[in-house]
Amino acid sequence: MKSGTAIILSGSVMVVLGLILFYSIQSGPDLDSSIRSIKHAGTFIGLMGIGVLMAGILLYLINRNQPAIQESFDADLR
């Protein structure tokens, strides 16, 4: 597996984990501070996952194999 695809996969997992941590905990005024910090950690993990996902996409696009350039100057100019 190339490094770009591995980073894309780990970034996707981080985004999904962040979404699960953020949306599975209901917010309210009587929320315990430790549970609130878990919800904030879900936000942080999700945002970091978006950054890792973008870095993986850029790394994948940079490391693609590009076709060889064929320089053919044998054109008829008559």
DSSP file (Angstrom, degrees, kcal/mol; ACC not computed):
  #  RESIDUE AA STRUCTURE BP1 BP2  ACC     N-H-->O    O-->H-N    N-H-->O    O-->H-N    TCO  KAPPA ALPHA  PHI   PSI    X-CA   Y-CA   Z-CA
    1    1 A M              0   0    0      0, 0.0     2,-0.0     0, 0.0     0, 0.0   0.000 360.0 360.0 360.0 132.7    0.0    0.0    0.0
    2    2 A K     >  -     0   0    0      1,-0.1     4,-1.8     4,-0.0     5,-0.2  -0.300 360.0-115.3 -71.0 158.9    1.4    3.4   -0.9
    3    3 A S  H  > S+     0   0    0      1,-0.2     4,-2.1     2,-0.2     5,-0.2   0.850 112.6  56.9 -66.9 -33.8    1.9    6.0    1.8
    4    4 A G  H  > S+     0   0    0      1,-0.2     4,-2.2     2,-0.2    56,-0.2   0.914 108.2  45.8 -64.0 -42.8   -0.7    8.3    0.3
    5    5 A T  H  > S+     0   0    0      2,-0.2     4,-2.3     1,-0.2    -1,-0.2   0.861 111.5  52.6 -70.6 -33.9   -3.5    5.8    0.5
    6    6 A A  H  X S+     0   0    0     -4,-1.8     4,-2.3     2,-0.2    -1,-0.2   0.899 111.2  46.7 -66.4 -39.2   -2.5    4.7    4.0
    7    7 A I  H  X S+     0   0    0     -4,-2.1     4,-2.4     2,-0.2    49,-0.2   0.881 111.2  51.8 -70.4 -37.6   -2.6    8.4    5.2
    8    8 A I  H  X S+     0   0    0     -4,-2.2     4,-2.2    48,-0.2    -2,-0.2   0.916 111.0  48.7 -62.0 -42.7   -6.0    8.8    3.4
    9    9 A L  H  X S+     0   0    0     -4,-2.3     4,-2.1     2,-0.2    -2,-0.2   0.922 112.5  46.4 -64.6 -44.5   -7.3    5.8    5.2
   10   10 A S  H  X S+     0   0    0     -4,-2.3     4,-2.1     1,-0.2    -1,-0.2   0.875 111.9  51.6 -67.8 -35.8   -6.1    6.9    8.6
   11   11 A G  H  X S+     0   0    0     -4,-2.4     4,-2.2    41,-0.2    42,-0.2   0.888 109.0  50.7 -65.3 -38.9   -7.5   10.4    8.1
   12   12 A S  H  X S+     0   0    0     -4,-2.2     4,-2.3     2,-0.2    -2,-0.2   0.902 109.9  50.0 -64.6 -40.9  -10.9    8.9    7.2
   13   13 A V  H  X S+     0   0    0     -4,-2.1     4,-2.6     1,-0.2    -2,-0.2   0.899 110.1  51.1 -63.7 -40.0  -10.9    6.8   10.3
   14   14 A M  H  X S+     0   0    0     -4,-2.1     4,-2.4     2,-0.2    -2,-0.2   0.899 109.8  49.4 -64.9 -40.3  -10.0    9.9   12.4
   15   15 A V  H  X S+     0   0    0     -4,-2.2     4,-2.3    34,-0.2    -2,-0.2   0.928 112.8  46.9 -64.1 -44.8  -12.9   11.9   10.9
   16   16 A V  H  X S+     0   0    0     -4,-2.3     4,-2.4     2,-0.2    -2,-0.2   0.914 112.8  49.5 -64.9 -42.4  -15.4    9.1   11.5
   17   17 A L  H  X S+     0   0    0     -4,-2.6     4,-2.7     1,-0.2    -1,-0.2   0.907 110.8  50.3 -62.2 -41.8  -14.1    8.7   15.1
   18   18 A G  H  X S+     0   0    0     -4,-2.4     4,-2.3     1,-0.2    -2,-0.2   0.901 110.5  49.3 -62.9 -41.2  -14.4   12.4   15.7
   19   19 A L  H  X S+     0   0    0     -4,-2.3     4,-2.7     2,-0.2     5,-0.3   0.903 111.8  48.8 -64.6 -40.6  -17.9   12.5   14.4
   20   20 A I  H  X S+     0   0    0     -4,-2.4     4,-1.7     1,-0.2    -2,-0.2   0.933 113.7  45.8 -64.9 -45.5  -18.9    9.5   16.6
   21   21 A L  H  X S+     0   0    0     -4,-2.7     4,-0.5     1,-0.2    -2,-0.2   0.880 117.5  44.2 -65.6 -36.8  -17.4   11.1   19.7
   22   22 A F  H  < S+     0   0    0     -4,-2.3     3,-0.4    20,-0.2    -2,-0.2   0.938 120.7  35.7 -74.6 -46.5  -18.9   14.5   19.0
   23   23 A Y  H  < S+     0   0    0     -4,-2.7    -2,-0.2     1,-0.2    -1,-0.2   0.628 107.5  64.0 -88.7 -12.5  -22.5   13.4   18.0
   24   24 A S  H  < S+     0   0    0     -4,-1.7     2,-0.6    -5,-0.3    -1,-0.2   0.712  92.8  71.4 -82.1 -18.1  -22.9   10.5   20.4
   25   25 A I  S  < S-     0   0    0     -4,-0.5     2,-0.3    -3,-0.4    -1,-0.1  -0.874  80.3-139.4-102.1 120.7  -22.7   12.8   23.5
   26   26 A Q        -     0   0    0     -2,-0.6     2,-0.3     1,-0.0    13,-0.1  -0.594  18.0-133.7 -77.5 134.5  -25.7   15.0   24.1
   27   27 A S        +     0   0    0     -2,-0.3    -1,-0.0     4,-0.0     3,-0.0  -0.645  39.0 143.6 -90.3 147.5  -24.7   18.5   25.2
   28   28 A G    >   -     0   0    0     -2,-0.3     3,-1.2     1,-0.0     0, 0.0  -0.971  60.2 -97.9-169.3 168.0  -26.5   20.1   28.1
   29   29 A P  T 3  S+     0   0    0      0, 0.0    -1,-0.0     0, 0.0    -2,-0.0   0.771 119.0  53.3 -69.9 -24.0  -25.9   22.4   31.0
   30   30 A D  T 3  S+     0   0    0      2,-0.0     2,-0.3    -3,-0.0    -3,-0.0   0.098  78.9 134.5 -97.9  23.5  -25.6   19.5   33.5
   31   31 A L    <   -     0   0    0     -3,-1.2    -4,-0.0     1,-0.1     2,-0.0  -0.543  60.7-113.3 -77.0 134.4  -22.9   17.7   31.5
   32   32 A D     >  -     0   0    0     -2,-0.3     4,-2.3     1,-0.1     5,-0.2  -0.320  20.8-123.4 -64.9 148.0  -20.0   16.4   33.5
   33   33 A S  H  > S+     0   0    0      1,-0.2     4,-2.0     2,-0.2     5,-0.1   0.836 110.0  53.2 -67.4 -32.1  -16.7   18.1   32.7
   34   34 A S  H  > S+     0   0    0      2,-0.2     4,-1.4     1,-0.2    -1,-0.2   0.894 111.5  45.6 -69.8 -37.5  -14.9   14.8   31.8
   35   35 A I  H  > S+     0   0    0      2,-0.2     4,-2.0     1,-0.2    -2,-0.2   0.874 111.4  53.4 -70.6 -36.3  -17.7   13.9   29.3
   36   36 A R  H  X S+     0   0    0     -4,-2.3     4,-2.2     1,-0.2    -2,-0.2   0.886 107.0  51.4 -64.3 -37.8  -17.5   17.4   28.0
   37   37 A S  H  X S+     0   0    0     -4,-2.0     4,-2.1     2,-0.2    -1,-0.2   0.841 107.0  53.8 -68.8 -31.3  -13.8   17.1   27.5
   38   38 A I  H  X S+     0   0    0     -4,-1.4     4,-1.8     2,-0.2    -2,-0.2   0.899 108.7  49.5 -65.6 -40.0  -14.4   13.8   25.6
   39   39 A K  H  X S+     0   0    0     -4,-2.0     4,-1.5     2,-0.2    -2,-0.2   0.905 111.4  48.3 -65.6 -40.4  -16.8   15.7   23.3
   40   40 A H  H  X S+     0   0    0     -4,-2.2     4,-2.2     1,-0.2    -1,-0.2   0.858 108.4  54.7 -67.3 -34.3  -14.2   18.4   22.7
   41   41 A A  H  X S+     0   0    0     -4,-2.1     4,-2.9     1,-0.2    -1,-0.2   0.867 104.0  55.5 -65.3 -35.3  -11.6   15.7   22.0
   42   42 A G  H  X S+     0   0    0     -4,-1.8     4,-2.2     2,-0.2   -20,-0.2   0.888 107.4  49.3 -62.5 -38.8  -14.0   14.4   19.3
   43   43 A T  H  X S+     0   0    0     -4,-1.5     4,-2.3     2,-0.2    -2,-0.2   0.930 112.8  47.0 -63.2 -45.6  -14.0   17.8   17.7
   44   44 A F  H  X S+     0   0    0     -4,-2.2     4,-2.5     1,-0.2    -2,-0.2   0.913 112.6  48.8 -64.2 -43.9  -10.2   18.0   17.8
   45   45 A I  H  X S+     0   0    0     -4,-2.9     4,-2.3     1,-0.2    -1,-0.2   0.901 111.7  50.1 -63.6 -41.2   -9.8   14.5   16.4
   46   46 A G  H  X S+     0   0    0     -4,-2.2     4,-1.7    -5,-0.2    -2,-0.2   0.915 112.3  45.8 -64.2 -43.5  -12.3   15.2   13.6
   47   47 A L  H  X S+     0   0    0     -4,-2.3     4,-1.7     1,-0.2    -2,-0.2   0.895 113.5  49.0 -68.5 -39.0  -10.6   18.4   12.6
   48   48 A M  H  X S+     0   0    0     -4,-2.5     4,-2.5     1,-0.2    -1,-0.2   0.877 108.0  56.0 -64.9 -36.2   -7.2   16.8   12.7
   49   49 A G  H  X S+     0   0    0     -4,-2.3     4,-2.6     1,-0.2   -34,-0.2   0.866 103.7  53.3 -63.2 -36.7   -8.6   14.0   10.6
   50   50 A I  H  X S+     0   0    0     -4,-1.7     4,-2.3     2,-0.2    -1,-0.2   0.913 110.6  47.5 -64.1 -41.3   -9.7   16.4    7.9
   51   51 A G  H  X S+     0   0    0     -4,-1.7     4,-2.2     2,-0.2    -2,-0.2   0.908 112.9  47.4 -65.1 -42.1   -6.1   17.8    7.8
   52   52 A V  H  X S+     0   0    0     -4,-2.5     4,-2.4     2,-0.2   -41,-0.2   0.890 111.0  52.7 -66.0 -38.9   -4.6   14.3    7.6
   53   53 A L  H  X S+     0   0    0     -4,-2.6     4,-2.1   -42,-0.2    -2,-0.2   0.921 110.4  47.0 -62.2 -45.0   -7.1   13.4    4.9
   54   54 A M  H  X S+     0   0    0     -4,-2.3     4,-2.4     1,-0.2    -2,-0.2   0.891 111.2  51.5 -65.1 -39.0   -6.1   16.4    2.8
   55   55 A A  H  X S+     0   0    0     -4,-2.2     4,-2.5     1,-0.2    -2,-0.2   0.898 110.0  50.2 -64.1 -39.4   -2.4   15.7    3.3
   56   56 A G  H  X S+     0   0    0     -4,-2.4     4,-2.4   -49,-0.2   -48,-0.2   0.893 109.8  50.0 -65.2 -39.8   -2.9   12.1    2.2
   57   57 A I  H  X S+     0   0    0     -4,-2.1     4,-2.5     2,-0.2    -2,-0.2   0.928 112.6  46.8 -64.7 -44.3   -4.8   13.3   -0.9
   58   58 A L  H  X S+     0   0    0     -4,-2.4     4,-2.3     1,-0.2    -2,-0.2   0.907 112.4  50.0 -64.2 -40.4   -2.0   15.8   -1.8
   59   59 A L  H  X S+     0   0    0     -4,-2.5     4,-2.0     2,-0.2    -1,-0.2   0.891 111.0  49.8 -64.3 -38.9    0.7   13.1   -1.2
   60   60 A Y  H  < S+     0   0    0     -4,-2.4     4,-0.2   -56,-0.2    -2,-0.2   0.914 112.2  47.3 -64.5 -42.9   -1.2   10.7   -3.4
   61   61 A L  H >< S+     0   0    0     -4,-2.5     3,-0.7     1,-0.2    -2,-0.2   0.860 112.6  49.2 -69.1 -34.3   -1.5   13.3   -6.2
   62   62 A I  H 3< S+     0   0    0     -4,-2.3    -1,-0.2     1,-0.2    -2,-0.2   0.887 111.8  48.1 -70.1 -38.6    2.1   14.2   -6.0
   63   63 A N  T 3< S+     0   0    0     -4,-2.0    -1,-0.2    -5,-0.2    -2,-0.2   0.274  81.6 125.4 -91.3  11.6    3.4   10.6   -6.1
   64   64 A R    <   -     0   0    0     -3,-0.7     2,-0.6    -4,-0.2    -3,-0.0  -0.374  69.3-109.4 -66.7 149.2    1.3    9.5   -9.1
   65   65 A N        -     0   0    0     -2,-0.0    -1,-0.1     1,-0.0    -2,-0.1  -0.707  34.9-152.6 -78.6 122.9    3.1    8.0  -12.0
   66   66 A Q        -     0   0    0     -2,-0.6     3,-0.1     1,-0.1    -1,-0.0  -0.766  21.4-105.5 -97.6 142.8    3.0   10.4  -14.9
   67   67 A P        -     0   0    0      0, 0.0     2,-0.1     0, 0.0    -1,-0.1  -0.292  41.8 -97.8 -65.8 150.8    3.1    9.1  -18.4
   68   68 A A        -     0   0    0      1,-0.1     2,-0.5     2,-0.0     0, 0.0  -0.398  37.1-115.6 -68.0 143.4    6.3    9.7  -20.3
   69   69 A I        -     0   0    0     -2,-0.1     2,-0.7    -3,-0.1    -1,-0.1  -0.705  24.3-150.5 -83.1 124.0    6.4   12.7  -22.6
   70   70 A Q        -     0   0    0     -2,-0.5     2,-1.0     2,-0.1    -1,-0.0  -0.857   5.7-161.4 -98.6 115.6    6.7   11.6  -26.3
   71   71 A E        +     0   0    0     -2,-0.7     2,-0.6     2,-0.0    -2,-0.0  -0.802  18.1 169.2-100.1  98.3    8.5   14.3  -28.3
   72   72 A S        +     0   0    0     -2,-1.0    -2,-0.1     1,-0.1     3,-0.0  -0.927  12.2 168.6-114.1 110.6    7.7   13.6  -31.9
   73   73 A F        +     0   0    0     -2,-0.6     2,-0.7     1,-0.1    -1,-0.1   0.000  43.0 113.5-107.8  27.6    8.7   16.4  -34.2
   74   74 A D        +     0   0    0      2,-0.1     2,-0.3     0, 0.0    -1,-0.1  -0.286  41.6 141.3 -94.7  49.0    8.1   14.4  -37.4
   75   75 A A        -     0   0    0     -2,-0.7     2,-0.6     2,-0.0    -2,-0.0  -0.684  55.4-118.4 -93.2 144.0    5.2   16.5  -38.7
   76   76 A D        -     0   0    0     -2,-0.3    -2,-0.1     1,-0.1    -1,-0.0  -0.703  26.5-176.0 -79.9 122.8    4.8   17.4  -42.3
   77   77 A L              0   0    0     -2,-0.6    -1,-0.1     1,-0.2    -2,-0.0  -0.188 360.0 360.0-111.3  40.4    4.9   21.1  -42.7
   78   78 A R              0   0    0      0, 0.0    -1,-0.2     0, 0.0    -2,-0.0   0.432 360.0 360.0 -91.8 360.0    4.1   21.3  -46.5
